[in-house]
Amino acid sequence: PFDAIIVTAAPEAIPPPLVDQLADGGRMVVPVGPRGGSQQLTLVTKSANGTVDRRALAPVRFVPFLRTEEN
């Protein structure tokens, strides 16, 4: 697990596998929203007990997060 993760492409929703890679006490910054639509830069924090908190920071516009057809 990582203490910090920065995502530079926008998924429509936060992928659970990314949250799983976040260490307890860690933080992740990720733009979230639809392709070509309104996106929010989001701070995801995982507490020491594993609770996940999400907080919108600012409106942004990033390239879309692409997935393979198998995923």
Rosetta constraint file for C-alpha pairs under 8 A:
AtomPair CA 1 CA 20 HARMONIC 7.58 0.50
AtomPair CA 1 CA 21 HARMONIC 4.65 0.50
AtomPair CA 1 CA 22 HARMONIC 5.20 0.50
AtomPair CA 1 CA 23 HARMONIC 4.71 0.50
AtomPair CA 2 CA 21 HARMONIC 6.09 0.50
AtomPair CA 2 CA 22 HARMONIC 5.05 0.50
AtomPair CA 2 CA 23 HARMONIC 5.14 0.50
AtomPair CA 2 CA 26 HARMONIC 6.91 0.50
AtomPair CA 3 CA 22 HARMONIC 6.23 0.50
AtomPair CA 3 CA 23 HARMONIC 5.31 0.50
AtomPair CA 3 CA 24 HARMONIC 7.65 0.50
AtomPair CA 3 CA 25 HARMONIC 7.04 0.50
AtomPair CA 3 CA 26 HARMONIC 4.28 0.50
AtomPair CA 3 CA 27 HARMONIC 6.35 0.50
AtomPair CA 4 CA 22 HARMONIC 7.00 0.50
AtomPair CA 4 CA 23 HARMONIC 7.99 0.50
AtomPair CA 4 CA 26 HARMONIC 5.57 0.50
AtomPair CA 4 CA 27 HARMONIC 4.96 0.50
AtomPair CA 4 CA 28 HARMONIC 5.52 0.50
AtomPair CA 5 CA 22 HARMONIC 7.32 0.50
AtomPair CA 5 CA 27 HARMONIC 6.55 0.50
AtomPair CA 5 CA 28 HARMONIC 4.54 0.50
AtomPair CA 5 CA 29 HARMONIC 6.46 0.50
AtomPair CA 6 CA 28 HARMONIC 5.75 0.50
AtomPair CA 6 CA 29 HARMONIC 5.06 0.50
AtomPair CA 6 CA 30 HARMONIC 6.28 0.50
AtomPair CA 7 CA 28 HARMONIC 7.61 0.50
AtomPair CA 7 CA 29 HARMONIC 6.25 0.50
AtomPair CA 7 CA 30 HARMONIC 4.90 0.50
AtomPair CA 7 CA 31 HARMONIC 7.11 0.50
AtomPair CA 8 CA 30 HARMONIC 6.96 0.50
AtomPair CA 8 CA 31 HARMONIC 7.25 0.50
AtomPair CA 8 CA 62 HARMONIC 7.16 0.50
AtomPair CA 8 CA 63 HARMONIC 7.89 0.50
AtomPair CA 9 CA 30 HARMONIC 7.67 0.50
AtomPair CA 9 CA 31 HARMONIC 6.70 0.50
AtomPair CA 9 CA 62 HARMONIC 5.65 0.50
AtomPair CA 9 CA 63 HARMONIC 5.22 0.50
AtomPair CA 9 CA 64 HARMONIC 5.36 0.50
AtomPair CA 9 CA 65 HARMONIC 4.80 0.50
AtomPair CA 10 CA 30 HARMONIC 6.99 0.50
AtomPair CA 10 CA 31 HARMONIC 4.85 0.50
AtomPair CA 10 CA 32 HARMONIC 5.10 0.50
AtomPair CA 10 CA 33 HARMONIC 6.27 0.50
AtomPair CA 10 CA 34 HARMONIC 7.59 0.50
AtomPair CA 10 CA 35 HARMONIC 7.66 0.50
AtomPair CA 10 CA 39 HARMONIC 7.60 0.50
AtomPair CA 10 CA 62 HARMONIC 5.73 0.50
AtomPair CA 10 CA 63 HARMONIC 6.07 0.50
AtomPair CA 10 CA 64 HARMONIC 4.72 0.50
AtomPair CA 10 CA 65 HARMONIC 4.82 0.50
AtomPair CA 11 CA 15 HARMONIC 7.43 0.50
AtomPair CA 11 CA 31 HARMONIC 7.14 0.50
AtomPair CA 11 CA 32 HARMONIC 5.42 0.50
AtomPair CA 11 CA 33 HARMONIC 6.20 0.50
AtomPair CA 11 CA 34 HARMONIC 7.15 0.50
AtomPair CA 11 CA 64 HARMONIC 6.17 0.50
AtomPair CA 11 CA 65 HARMONIC 4.66 0.50
AtomPair CA 11 CA 66 HARMONIC 7.58 0.50
AtomPair CA 12 CA 32 HARMONIC 5.53 0.50
AtomPair CA 12 CA 33 HARMONIC 4.40 0.50
AtomPair CA 12 CA 34 HARMONIC 4.90 0.50
AtomPair CA 12 CA 35 HARMONIC 7.46 0.50
AtomPair CA 12 CA 65 HARMONIC 7.81 0.50
AtomPair CA 13 CA 32 HARMONIC 5.91 0.50
AtomPair CA 13 CA 33 HARMONIC 6.64 0.50
AtomPair CA 14 CA 18 HARMONIC 7.48 0.50
AtomPair CA 14 CA 19 HARMONIC 7.71 0.50
AtomPair CA 14 CA 30 HARMONIC 7.77 0.50
AtomPair CA 14 CA 32 HARMONIC 6.77 0.50
AtomPair CA 15 CA 19 HARMONIC 6.86 0.50
AtomPair CA 16 CA 20 HARMONIC 6.15 0.50
AtomPair CA 17 CA 21 HARMONIC 6.42 0.50
AtomPair CA 18 CA 22 HARMONIC 6.77 0.50
AtomPair CA 22 CA 26 HARMONIC 5.76 0.50
AtomPair CA 22 CA 27 HARMONIC 6.99 0.50
AtomPair CA 22 CA 28 HARMONIC 7.38 0.50
AtomPair CA 22 CA 46 HARMONIC 7.00 0.50
AtomPair CA 23 CA 46 HARMONIC 7.07 0.50
AtomPair CA 24 CA 46 HARMONIC 5.40 0.50
AtomPair CA 24 CA 47 HARMONIC 5.46 0.50
AtomPair CA 24 CA 48 HARMONIC 4.64 0.50
AtomPair CA 24 CA 49 HARMONIC 6.87 0.50
AtomPair CA 24 CA 50 HARMONIC 5.78 0.50
AtomPair CA 25 CA 45 HARMONIC 6.98 0.50
AtomPair CA 25 CA 46 HARMONIC 5.25 0.50
AtomPair CA 25 CA 47 HARMONIC 4.66 0.50
AtomPair CA 25 CA 48 HARMONIC 4.97 0.50
AtomPair CA 25 CA 50 HARMONIC 8.00 0.50
AtomPair CA 26 CA 45 HARMONIC 5.93 0.50
AtomPair CA 26 CA 46 HARMONIC 5.48 0.50
AtomPair CA 26 CA 47 HARMONIC 7.22 0.50
AtomPair CA 27 CA 43 HARMONIC 6.93 0.50
AtomPair CA 27 CA 44 HARMONIC 5.59 0.50
AtomPair CA 27 CA 45 HARMONIC 4.52 0.50
AtomPair CA 27 CA 46 HARMONIC 6.42 0.50
AtomPair CA 28 CA 43 HARMONIC 5.79 0.50
AtomPair CA 28 CA 44 HARMONIC 4.98 0.50
AtomPair CA 28 CA 45 HARMONIC 6.48 0.50
AtomPair CA 29 CA 41 HARMONIC 6.87 0.50
AtomPair CA 29 CA 42 HARMONIC 5.65 0.50
AtomPair CA 29 CA 43 HARMONIC 4.71 0.50
AtomPair CA 29 CA 44 HARMONIC 6.28 0.50
AtomPair CA 30 CA 41 HARMONIC 5.69 0.50
AtomPair CA 30 CA 42 HARMONIC 5.26 0.50
AtomPair CA 30 CA 43 HARMONIC 6.62 0.50
AtomPair CA 30 CA 44 HARMONIC 7.73 0.50
AtomPair CA 31 CA 39 HARMONIC 6.27 0.50
AtomPair CA 31 CA 40 HARMONIC 5.44 0.50
AtomPair CA 31 CA 41 HARMONIC 4.16 0.50
AtomPair CA 31 CA 42 HARMONIC 5.81 0.50
AtomPair CA 31 CA 60 HARMONIC 7.02 0.50
AtomPair CA 31 CA 61 HARMONIC 7.78 0.50
AtomPair CA 31 CA 62 HARMONIC 6.92 0.50
AtomPair CA 32 CA 39 HARMONIC 5.24 0.50
AtomPair CA 32 CA 40 HARMONIC 5.32 0.50
AtomPair CA 32 CA 41 HARMONIC 6.30 0.50
AtomPair CA 32 CA 42 HARMONIC 6.75 0.50
AtomPair CA 33 CA 37 HARMONIC 6.66 0.50
AtomPair CA 33 CA 38 HARMONIC 6.00 0.50
AtomPair CA 33 CA 39 HARMONIC 4.17 0.50
AtomPair CA 33 CA 40 HARMONIC 6.50 0.50
AtomPair CA 34 CA 38 HARMONIC 6.68 0.50
AtomPair CA 34 CA 39 HARMONIC 6.68 0.50
AtomPair CA 34 CA 64 HARMONIC 7.62 0.50
AtomPair CA 35 CA 63 HARMONIC 7.41 0.50
AtomPair CA 35 CA 64 HARMONIC 5.51 0.50
AtomPair CA 36 CA 61 HARMONIC 7.80 0.50
AtomPair CA 38 CA 59 HARMONIC 7.18 0.50
AtomPair CA 38 CA 60 HARMONIC 7.49 0.50
AtomPair CA 38 CA 61 HARMONIC 7.35 0.50
AtomPair CA 39 CA 59 HARMONIC 5.78 0.50
AtomPair CA 39 CA 60 HARMONIC 5.45 0.50
AtomPair CA 39 CA 61 HARMONIC 5.98 0.50
AtomPair CA 39 CA 62 HARMONIC 7.79 0.50
AtomPair CA 40 CA 56 HARMONIC 6.04 0.50
AtomPair CA 40 CA 57 HARMONIC 6.83 0.50
AtomPair CA 40 CA 58 HARMONIC 5.61 0.50
AtomPair CA 40 CA 59 HARMONIC 4.52 0.50
AtomPair CA 40 CA 60 HARMONIC 5.59 0.50
AtomPair CA 40 CA 61 HARMONIC 7.98 0.50
AtomPair CA 41 CA 56 HARMONIC 5.96 0.50
AtomPair CA 41 CA 57 HARMONIC 5.38 0.50
AtomPair CA 41 CA 58 HARMONIC 5.30 0.50
AtomPair CA 41 CA 59 HARMONIC 6.11 0.50
AtomPair CA 41 CA 60 HARMONIC 6.07 0.50
AtomPair CA 42 CA 54 HARMONIC 6.58 0.50
AtomPair CA 42 CA 55 HARMONIC 5.55 0.50
AtomPair CA 42 CA 56 HARMONIC 4.46 0.50
AtomPair CA 42 CA 57 HARMONIC 5.56 0.50
AtomPair CA 42 CA 58 HARMONIC 7.56 0.50
AtomPair CA 43 CA 54 HARMONIC 5.69 0.50
AtomPair CA 43 CA 55 HARMONIC 5.18 0.50
AtomPair CA 43 CA 56 HARMONIC 6.36 0.50
AtomPair CA 43 CA 57 HARMONIC 6.79 0.50
AtomPair CA 44 CA 52 HARMONIC 6.83 0.50
AtomPair CA 44 CA 53 HARMONIC 5.65 0.50
AtomPair CA 44 CA 54 HARMONIC 4.57 0.50
AtomPair CA 44 CA 55 HARMONIC 6.57 0.50
AtomPair CA 45 CA 52 HARMONIC 5.69 0.50
AtomPair CA 45 CA 53 HARMONIC 5.19 0.50
AtomPair CA 45 CA 54 HARMONIC 6.52 0.50
AtomPair CA 46 CA 50 HARMONIC 5.64 0.50
AtomPair CA 46 CA 51 HARMONIC 5.56 0.50
AtomPair CA 46 CA 52 HARMONIC 4.50 0.50
AtomPair CA 46 CA 53 HARMONIC 6.44 0.50
AtomPair CA 47 CA 51 HARMONIC 5.24 0.50
AtomPair CA 47 CA 52 HARMONIC 6.45 0.50
AtomPair CA 47 CA 53 HARMONIC 7.98 0.50
AtomPair CA 67 CA 71 HARMONIC 6.18 0.50
